[in-house]
Structures are given as structure tokens and as C-alpha cells.
């Protein structure tokens, strides 16, 4: 059974829509800013989303604002109504921090006065991403929020793929979102993995990562369902693989065994050999260990000549949103036949046996791979395809 991608929506520092994002990629534009005192007392470069999302909405978390924006674009591009009541629709979304700080006003007021308003708590309790989206569209199928560190939304797409293949629903809203907030900024700061300059994935002189925020949503449909309602979509999710190393709380296993297992599993599910992959949109965080381990595994599976890029030079590391955003970027590159320059990459690291694209590069072929590596040793891989 072919599972089509009938709609996509994205929002990040790279752009507030698919069109805006692709324009930014083509121009090599990097919209980097700094943390603000409202977000964190620590001063680092970040990839924040500008525009209407600068205005806080007390009725919902910033993550939900980002996610609903991407959802609306995905539904529109899929030519679906905003009310899906009566259809067999599942919702599976990934995140890491999401609404963890939406109750801080409550605690701050309580510590100061001994009393506090309950509105922030209500916003916090209504902040479950999948439940909020299901309520918004009237989805009546399975509903799950996955919190699996930085592979969360890639795993959400994989779970949605399984739901359709097993007949649990005909259509799945899959993806994820995350916002810039105090918890990840302080957490990653304590791990000393931040770069003080714009990040440089895979570059020899990379200093570490920059955090970002955003959301990505894919509409997944069984081909029979999509064709019945007249969809002309052709991109599809061909395979998904997942594996956990259980090596370390934060560091990847040095030999990358779990990542290799996840990649080979995704290829097997897609029913294709490794040479069929036209390019890899790598996790590419710009940290020393991640890029070295990931690059070594990619060379082992695909050979040193495989085209590799990281889009985190445009978006920053969007944590739980990264897998969905990068799956969408991978699908768009397959559709349009080009991948952008890997922003920030200038000098090859001789310890990494794959090269990374330095300029906009044409690509051909039917399949591409998007990889996600996460704390706890979680690894996920998605094979995305297009027709001949």
C-alpha cells in the first residue's frame, strides 16, 4: 500500500510557509537572532520565528500557534476542509519541550503573593499537541503525542505510516512542533554544546548547535483514499526505521550502530537498495560527535560520494519539530529536483568520510533519506519517494 503525502505545512526561521522557505533556501538566507530576556537569561544565537508569532496568545502555547499555522497550510495544500468530522483521521505529533513552561506565570505569582490566577494552568493543561489538533479538526481516530527527544516528529510520521498500513485510519495528520524556551536553552547550555556563532553543520571548524523553533505537518493518506477524492499528489513515504543504542543519555554511540540499523530498516521497508537514495538530508546538528558519527554511518551505508546536506543552518535545531520539518524539506527537494547549499559549511572535516554540498545542487532519482538522532540513543530514518 502506497502512503501519499497529500499536504505539507512548515514554519520556522527559514520561512512562514513552503514557498517562503524554498525562496530562503535558494537565496541562502539565514535569519538568525539572539535569545531575549523573556526567553532566557543566557545570550546565544537562535533561529526564532518572526512575524505574527511575536505576539503572545494567552489562550494557547506558542508551540500550538506554530503548529496550527503549519496545520492550516498542510490542510490547504491537501485540499481538505478544516473540519474533518466523520472521516477516519488519526493525529500523531512529536515534541520535546512544547508546553512545559506555560505554567511559569502561575508559579511566579504564587511564590510572590501566595495566590495565582488559574488561566496559565488551563493553557498548560490544554497544551497536548495531538489532542489540541484533534479538537481543532474534529478528528475521531487514534490520537498520540510522542515525546522522544529530537526524533519525536520523525517517529510520529513513522507511527502514522503504520496506522494507515494497518487499516486504523485513512488519513493521518503527522508532524510536530517546538518553541524556544528556557528549559532547552539552559539545558543545552549546561551541556556546553552551543555555538557562539551561526552553526556550521559538518564543517571542520564547527563549534556546536543553535536552537530554533517551528513546526512541520504532513498529511498522509492511503493512495486509494487520496485518489477517491481527486488528489493528484505523487510524493510518498516509502519506509521508516527506528532503533535505540541505549549508549548514553546525550551522546551518540561512537560506531553509530543504532543509526545504521534504523537506516537499513527504512531501506528494507521501502524495498530499495542503498544506491537508490539520491541524497540524504542529515540530522547535522553541528556538534562534534553527532556530525562525525552520522557522517561515518552515511559513508558506510551509501559510500563517500552520497550527496549530503543539513538544513539546520537555516532553521537551527528545532528539537521535536526537526524530523517533520526535515521530512518536508526532503520531499520538496525531491519534487523540485534540487537541494540547497548546506548553510555554514565551508571546510571539509577529514574525520568525516562524506562531503557536504556547498551550493544549490540538482538532484535526480526517485528516493531520498531524512535522518534524526536523539538523546537517549534514539535514531529514526524516513525514506521519501516520488514516482518514476
C-alpha positions in Angstrom: 0.0 0.0 0.0 1.4 3.4 -1.0 1.1 6.1 1.6 1.0 9.5 -0.1 2.0 12.9 1.2 -1.0 14.9 0.1 -0.3 18.1 2.0 2.6 19.9 3.7 2.9 22.9 6.0 6.1 24.4 7.5 7.0 27.3 9.7 10.5 28.1 11.0 13.1 30.9 10.9 13.6 29.8 7.3 10.1 30.9 6.3 6.5 31.0 7.3 5.3 28.8 4.5 6.6 26.2 2.0 7.1 28.9 -0.7 8.8 31.3 1.6 11.1 28.6 2.9 12.1 27.5 -0.6 12.8 31.1 -1.5 15.1 31.4 1.5 16.9 28.2 0.7 17.5 29.3 -2.8 18.9 32.6 -1.6 21.0 31.0 1.1 19.2 33.3 3.7 19.9 32.7 7.4 17.5 34.5 9.7 19.5 34.3 12.9 18.8 36.4 16.1 19.6 36.3 19.8 17.8 35.0 22.9 15.7 37.6 24.7 15.4 38.1 28.5 11.8 36.9 28.2 13.0 33.5 26.9 16.3 33.0 28.8 18.9 35.0 30.7 21.6 33.2 28.6 22.7 35.0 25.5 23.1 32.8 22.4 22.3 32.9 18.7 18.9 31.3 18.0 16.7 30.8 15.0 13.4 32.4 16.2 10.3 32.6 14.1 9.3 36.2 13.3 6.0 37.7 12.2 2.7 37.2 13.9 4.2 34.7 16.3 6.0 37.5 18.2 2.6 38.3 19.7 1.8 36.0 22.7 -1.6 34.4 22.8 -2.6 33.7 26.4 -5.2 31.2 25.3 -2.6 28.8 23.8 1.0 28.0 23.9 3.5 29.4 21.3 4.1 25.8 20.2 0.4 25.4 19.3 0.4 28.7 17.5 3.3 27.5 15.3 1.7 24.1 14.9 -1.8 25.4 13.9 -0.1 27.7 11.3 1.6 24.7 9.7 -1.5 22.6 10.0 -3.6 25.2 8.1 -1.1 25.3 5.3 -1.0 21.5 5.1 -4.8 21.1 5.0 -5.0 23.8 2.4 -2.3 22.2 0.2 -4.1 18.8 0.6 -7.4 20.5 -0.4 -9.0 19.3 2.8 -11.6 21.2 4.9 -10.7 22.5 8.3 -13.4 20.2 9.8 -12.7 16.5 9.2 -15.5 15.2 11.4 -16.8 11.9 10.2 -13.6 10.8 8.5 -11.2 8.2 9.7 -8.5 10.6 10.8 -5.6 10.0 13.1 -3.3 12.6 14.7 0.3 11.8 15.7 2.6 14.7 16.6 6.0 14.9 18.2 7.6 17.5 20.5 10.2 17.8 23.3 9.5 20.9 25.4 6.1 22.1 24.0 4.1 23.4 26.9 6.5 22.8 29.8 6.8 26.5 30.6 3.2 27.6 30.1 2.5 27.4 33.9 5.5 29.6 34.9 3.3 32.7 35.4 1.3 30.7 37.9 4.3 29.7 39.9 5.9 33.1 39.8 2.7 34.8 41.1 2.2 32.1 43.7 5.7 32.4 45.1 5.4 36.2 45.2 1.8 36.6 46.6 0.7 33.2 47.8 -2.1 33.4 45.2 -2.2 32.9 41.5 -4.6 33.0 38.5 -5.6 29.7 37.0 -5.6 30.8 33.4 -1.9 29.8 32.8 -2.7 26.3 34.3 -5.7 25.9 31.9 -3.5 26.8 29.0 -0.9 24.3 30.2 -3.5 21.5 30.6 -4.8 22.2 27.1 -1.4 22.1 25.6 -1.2 18.5 24.5 -0.4 18.9 20.8 -2.2 15.9 19.3 -5.3 16.4 21.5 -5.4 20.1 20.5 -5.1 19.4 16.8 -7.7 16.6 17.0 -10.2 19.0 18.7 -9.5 21.7 16.1 -10.2 19.5 13.1 -12.7 17.0 14.6 -10.5 14.0 14.2 -12.1 10.8 15.6 -9.3 8.3 15.1 -6.1 7.4 17.1 -4.5 10.4 18.8 -0.9 10.3 20.2 1.7 12.9 21.2 5.2 11.4 21.0 8.0 12.8 23.2 11.1 11.1 22.1 13.7 13.9 22.1 14.9 15.1 18.7 13.5 12.2 16.8 9.9 12.8 18.1 8.3 14.1 14.9 10.1 11.7 12.6 8.8 8.9 14.8 5.3 10.5 14.7 5.4 10.2 10.9 6.5 6.6 11.2 3.7 5.8 13.6 1.2 7.5 11.3 2.5 5.4 8.4 1.9 2.2 10.4 -1.7 3.3 11.4 -2.7 3.6 7.7 -0.9 0.4 6.7 -2.8 -1.5 9.4 -6.2 -0.1 8.5 -6.7 2.0 11.6 -7.4 5.2 9.6 -7.4 6.5 6.1 -5.7 9.8 6.8 -3.1 10.9 9.4 -2.0 14.4 10.4 1.6 13.8 11.4 4.5 16.1 12.3 5.5 18.1 15.3 6.4 21.4 16.8 8.6 23.1 19.5 9.2 26.6 20.7 12.3 28.4 22.0 12.1 28.4 25.8 14.1 28.4 29.0 14.4 24.7 29.5 16.3 23.7 26.3 18.4 26.8 26.3 19.5 26.3 29.9 19.8 22.5 29.3 21.9 22.6 26.2 23.9 25.5 27.7 24.8 23.3 30.6 26.0 20.6 28.2 28.3 23.2 26.5 27.2 22.3 23.0 26.1 25.8 21.9 27.9 27.7 19.3 28.5 31.4 19.9 28.3 32.0 16.1 25.9 30.7 13.4 26.1 27.0 13.4 28.2 25.2 10.8 26.9 21.6 10.3 29.6 19.1 9.2 32.3 21.8 8.9 35.7 21.2 10.2 35.5 24.2 12.5 32.0 23.7 13.8 31.5 25.0 17.3 28.2 23.5 18.2 24.5 24.0 17.6 22.0 26.8 17.6 18.5 26.2 18.8 15.5 27.1 16.7 11.7 26.8 16.8 9.0 25.9 14.4 6.5 23.2 13.2 6.0 20.8 10.3 2.9 19.0 9.4 2.4 16.3 6.7 -0.9 14.9 5.6 -0.5 11.2 5.0 -3.2 9.3 3.1 -3.7 5.9 1.7 -3.4 6.2 -2.1 -6.9 4.8 -2.6 -8.4 7.4 -0.3 -6.5 10.2 -1.9 -7.4 9.2 -5.5 -11.1 8.8 -4.5 -11.3 12.4 -3.5 -9.4 13.5 -6.6 -5.9 14.3 -5.1 -3.1 14.5 -7.6 -0.3 14.0 -5.0 2.6 11.9 -6.0 5.2 12.1 -3.2 5.0 9.3 -0.7 6.5 7.9 2.5 8.3 4.7 1.3 9.9 3.5 4.5 10.6 4.2 8.2 13.2 2.7 10.5 13.9 3.2 14.2 16.5 1.9 16.6 17.9 2.8 20.0 21.5 2.4 21.0 20.9 2.9 24.8 24.6 4.0 24.9 24.4 7.3 26.7 21.9 9.9 27.9 23.1 12.5 25.4 26.0 11.3 23.3 25.6 9.1 20.2 27.1 5.7 20.2 30.6 6.1 18.6 30.1 3.4 16.0 26.6 4.6 15.1 25.2 1.1 15.2 21.7 2.2 16.0 21.6 4.8 13.3 22.8 2.2 10.7 20.1 -0.2 11.9 17.4 2.5 11.5 18.6 3.4 8.0 18.8 -0.2 6.8 15.4 -0.9 8.2 13.9 2.1 6.4 15.5 0.9 3.1 14.2 -2.6 3.6 10.7 -1.3 4.3 10.9 0.8 1.2 12.1 -2.3 -0.8 15.1 -0.5 -2.3 18.9 -0.9 -2.2 21.1 1.9 -0.8 22.3 3.2 -4.3 18.7 4.2 -5.0 19.0 7.1 -2.5 19.6 10.3 -4.4 20.6 12.4 -1.3 20.5 12.5 2.5 19.0 15.3 4.5 21.1 14.6 7.6 20.4 15.4 11.2 23.5 17.5 11.1 23.4 19.4 14.4 26.9 20.9 14.0 28.1 19.3 17.3 31.4 17.4 17.2 30.1 14.0 18.0 26.8 14.0 16.1 28.3 15.0 12.7 31.3 12.7 12.9 29.2 9.6 13.9 26.4 10.4 11.4 28.8 11.1 8.5 30.7 7.9 9.2 27.5 5.8 9.1 26.3 7.5 5.9 29.6 6.7 4.2 29.3 3.1 5.4 25.8 2.6 4.0 25.9 4.8 0.9 29.6 5.4 0.1 31.6 8.6 0.4 30.1 10.2 -2.8 26.5 10.4 -1.5 25.1 13.9 -1.6 24.6 15.2 2.0 23.2 18.4 3.4 21.9 19.7 6.7 19.1 22.3 6.7 19.8 23.2 10.4 21.9 26.0 9.1 18.7 27.7 8.0 16.3 26.6 10.9 18.6 25.9 13.9 17.9 22.7 15.8 14.1 22.8 16.3 14.2 19.7 18.6 10.9 17.8 18.4 9.9 19.7 15.2 13.1 18.8 13.4 12.1 15.4 12.0 8.9 16.7 10.4 10.4 19.9 9.0 13.3 18.0 7.5 11.0 15.3 6.1 9.0 18.1 4.4 12.2 19.7 3.1 13.4 16.4 1.7 10.1 15.8 0.0 10.1 19.3 -1.5 13.7 18.8 -2.8 12.7 15.5 -4.5 9.6 17.2 -6.0 11.6 20.2 -7.4 14.8 18.4 -8.2 17.3 20.5 -6.2 18.8 20.8 -2.7 20.1 24.0 -1.2 23.7 24.6 -0.1 24.3 23.3 3.4 24.5 26.7 5.1 27.6 27.3 7.2 29.6 24.5 5.6 32.9 25.7 4.2 35.8 23.4 5.1 35.7 19.6 4.9 36.5 17.7 8.1 38.9 14.9 7.2 37.5 12.8 10.0 34.1 12.7 8.3 34.2 10.5 5.2 31.3 12.2 3.3 31.3 15.6 1.5 28.5 18.1 2.0 27.0 20.3 -0.7 28.3 23.9 -0.7 25.9 25.3 -3.3 22.5 24.7 -4.7 22.7 21.3 -6.3 20.4 19.5 -8.8 19.3 16.0 -7.8 17.6 13.2 -9.6 16.4 9.8 -8.7 13.2 8.6 -7.0 14.2 8.3 -3.3 15.8 10.4 -0.6 16.5 9.9 3.1 16.0 12.1 6.1 17.7 11.1 9.4 17.0 12.0 13.0 19.3 11.4 16.0 18.1 12.0 19.6 19.1 11.9 23.2 18.8 8.5 24.8 20.3 6.9 21.7 17.1 7.2 19.7 17.6 7.0 15.9 15.0 7.4 13.1 15.1 7.3 9.3 12.5 8.1 6.7 12.7 7.2 3.1 10.7 9.5 0.9 9.8 8.7 -2.7 8.4 10.2 -5.9 7.0 8.3 -8.9 9.1 7.5 -12.0 
